[in-house]
Amino acid sequence: MPRTNFDKDLGIGYLVTDIARLMTTQYNRIMKPTGLTRAQWRVIIQLKRRNGQTQSELAHVLDMGKVSVGGLIDRLEESQWIERKADPEDRRVNRVYLTNKAHEIDDEMTKTGFTLIDQTLRNLSADERETLINLLIAVKKNLLEDLPIETEDS
């Protein structure tokens, strides 16, 4: 049964995390027929943004361990969603690329994402949606400004 009595004192961190969890649960339910897990579609989305990343780059951007990402890449490659290719400049490095199969599902993933956002924000006016997005962007910028700059030694 959906909750209707929300405690405003839970804090923004809890609310943002809970909203992300609920949206992920809905997205996973909708995308279940594809056979992709949440972690797998996150890899596909990152490769859509910048195809040809290394396993290390994917691990960093996904905030996951290299071994975990390696397992995801293995399973995605076995299912023909992605392929590894040797880096032309450094044959020791493999780069990860989307296959045609992944490009074909990309439209469905994107459409599903936009549909979910529309459903999630359905009771907000266009102005309220824009305000919400701008406020969240401002909060994200504040958090990013407070992060230490990472170096290769970090």
N, C-alpha and C positions, 0 to 999 in steps of 0.2 A: 504494500500500500504506500503511495507517495506521501512524503511528509508535507504537511501544510503549515506547521507552526515552526518558523525558523527563528533561531536564537541569534540576534544581531551581535551578540557579544562573542561569537565564535572566532572572529578575527578574519582579516582579509586572506591570510595564508591558507586557512582552513577552507574558506569559501572557494578560492581560486582552484585549490587542489581538488576539492569535491566536484566542482563544475567540470574540470578536465577529466576526472575519473568517470563521471556520468556520461559525458560526451563520447569518451573512448568506448565505454560499454555499448552505447547505442551504435557507434560506427562499426564496432566489431560484429555486432548482431546483424547489421545490414550487409556487411562484407563477408560474412561467414561462408556463403556459397563459393567464393573464390578460392578458399583454402588457405588464404594468407592470414598469418597472425598479426597482431598489433606491431610487434617488433619488426616483422618482415616488411609490413607496409611502410614503416618509418624509414627503413633502408631504401626502399624504392622511391619514396618522396625525396629523400636527400640526394639520391642519384639523379632524380629528375631535375633538381635544382642545379646540380653540378655533376654531370656524368664523368666517369673516369677517375674517381677518387681512389685513394689507397685505403686499405683496411684500417691503418692508423688514423687517417683523416676522418673516416666514417666513425671510428670509435670515439674520437674527440668530439665531433659535432653531435653525436647521439648521446654523449656522456655515458658511455659504456666501456667495459674492458675490451681489449683487443681480442682476447680469447673468445668472449661472448659474441662479438661481432663476427669473428672467424666462423663460428658455428652457424650463425645466421646466413652468412655468405655461402657456406657449404650447402645448406638446405635450399637456399634460393637458386643456387647454381644447379643442383640436382633436379629441381623443378623447372628449370629453364627460364627463370625470371631474369637472371643476370648471367654475365660471363666475365671471367678473369682473362686479362690480356697482359703480357709482359710490357713494362714501360719501355718505350723505344730508346730512352736515354740511359736507363739503368735496368738491365735485364733481371737483376735480383728482386726488383720491385714489381708487384702485380697491381694493375689498376682494375677497377670494377666498373662494368658497363651494363646498362639495361639492354635486354634483348627486345626483339620486336614484340614478343608476348607481353612484356612489361609495358611497352609503349601503348599497346592496344588496350590494356586495362586502365591506363592512366586517366583516360577521359572518364571512365566509370568512377574511379576513386575521387577525382576532382568534383564531379557532379554530385556524388554522394556527400562529400564534405560540405559543399554549398547548400545542399538540401538540409543537412543536419543543422547548419548554422541558422538557416531560415526558420527551421522548427524551433530551435533553441531560443531565438530572439523574437519569436512571433508576436509577443504582446508588447513589444517596444516599437515606438514610432521611429521614423527614419532619423529624426534629430536625436532621439535617445540612443539609437544604435551608434551614431557618429560620436556622440559624447562618450559613450562607454569605450569605444575603440580608442579614442584620443586619450582618455584617462589611463587605460591599460598600457598604451604606448609610453606615456609619461612615467608610469610606475616602472616599466621595464627599463627605460633609459636611466632612471635613478639607480636601479639595481646594477646595471652594467657599469655605470660610472664608479660604483663602489667596489667593483671587482679588481683585484690586483692584476697588473699586466703580467701575462705569462711569458716566460722566456724558455728557451730550449733547455736551460738548466733546471727549471722549476719542476 
